[in-house]
Amino acid sequence: MDKKALYQISSGLYLVSSKDNDHRAGCIINTLMQVTSSPVQVTITVNKENDTTNTILKSRAFSVTMLTKNVDMNIIASFGFQSSKDVDKFGTREVFTDELGNPYIKEGMNARLTCKVVKEVDLGSHILFVGEVVEGEVLSNEESMTYAYYQKEKKGTSPKNAPTYQEPEKSKKTRWRCKICGYIYEGEELPADFRCPICGRPASDFEKIED
Ligand SMILES: Cc1cc2nc3c(=O)[nH]c(=O)nc-3n(C[C@H](O)[C@H](O)[C@H](O)COP(=O)(O)O)c2cc1C
């Protein structure tokens, strides 16, 4: 199989979030899809190891917001590469609460949906949730971020538990990976004053990739 064929699948980037009692969880996904219009239903596919998945399993509800092209890359670095088990990713951001009690942010987002879980399918590593949309709102007219734009223009990557993850091809050049957001720098030496162009972290947060 030529796995590059999978790169031709178009998708957007989204922030899915949920709350169980006082615990807030959220993560970046690219696996949102509208599947029916009457009633309006969407699916999301989330890794069983994600804290967000376990929170949705308990709360039976989730919020999805759609990322814009100008979203602060720190939002992706935090919601896409850290776990809600370790940090409250909503932290000091302005947080809103939807009709079903899910937390969401408006910053860098152009629309949102509130969903109640009506079905789940066990896919092995991931769970596919079918959500009935009970609320929707347009937040801005800014253009949506596509996965292709994130990869090509922002040089963004995805971590191992994203369903679309693929092992990077082996390279003859020395490469350094940002431990926070996955950005890859190519070069024999990593300059001491280097800062990650995605999440702004210093050279000390980079590790050499041993192929
Ligand atoms: C561009 C991108 C796309 C991603 N897509 C998915 C996805 O569709 N499903 C998924 O389970 N994780 C996906 N991830 C990974 C999760 O966002 C990541 O593992 C996150 O740290 C999980 O956080 P949590 O433990 O707080 O739930 C993606 C990450 C990035 C950066």
The ligand as a Gaussian input file, in Angstrom:
#p B3LYP/6-31G(d) Opt

LIG

0 1
 C       -2.961000      17.985000      13.855000
 C       -3.404000      16.998000      14.904000
 C       -4.471000      16.140000      14.648000
 C       -4.893000      15.214000      15.613000
 N       -5.965000      14.397000      15.350000
 C       -6.388000      13.524000      16.299000
 C       -7.565000      12.755000      16.101000
 O       -8.276000      12.875000      15.111000
 N       -7.888000      11.839000      17.064000
 C       -7.145000      11.681000      18.209000
 O       -7.470000      10.836000      19.044000
 N       -6.055000      12.450000      18.441000
 C       -5.671000      13.370000      17.527000
 N       -4.594000      14.163000      17.771000
 C       -3.805000      13.946000      19.006000
 C       -4.406000      14.548000      20.277000
 O       -4.796000      15.893000      20.089000
 C       -3.335000      14.470000      21.397000
 O       -2.970000      13.134000      21.610000
 C       -3.730000      15.135000      22.694000
 O       -2.542000      15.374000      23.448000
 C       -4.676000      14.306000      23.572000
 O       -4.983000      15.075000      24.710000
 P       -5.846000      14.537000      25.942000
 O       -5.079000      13.416000      26.595000
 O       -5.958000      15.744000      26.847000
 O       -7.157000      14.086000      25.427000
 C       -4.208000      15.143000      16.851000
 C       -3.170000      16.055000      17.136000
 C       -2.769000      16.981000      16.171000
 C       -1.660000      17.955000      16.490000

